Amino acid sequence: MSTSCFDREDETFIVLINHEEQYSIWPHWKAVPEGWRVVEGVRGDKKTVVAYVDGAWTDMRPKSLRDWMAQQDAAAPAGGTAAAAA
């Protein structure tokens, strides 16, 4: 039985990010999937790249959801929602 390259502690990884600002670790030798780009300057063993992702990805909500929620907050009347006023 072989071990996945993602499970190997001796593998060299890079960090990827997509348009939703979601992160992934990726073996350095694998082609970067469409829709993802490399985070420059982050490369190392699994522990190193996971530590970077843990520090950088502090809000797990996709960017589109965060943007939508911010729009909803901006559009809400001062003092709360209509349901709260009823």
ABEGO torsion letter per residue (X at the ends): XBBBAAABAABBBBBBBBAAGBBBBBBAABBBBBGBBBBBGBBEBAAAAAAAAAAABABABBAAAAAAAAAAAAABBBGEBAAAAX
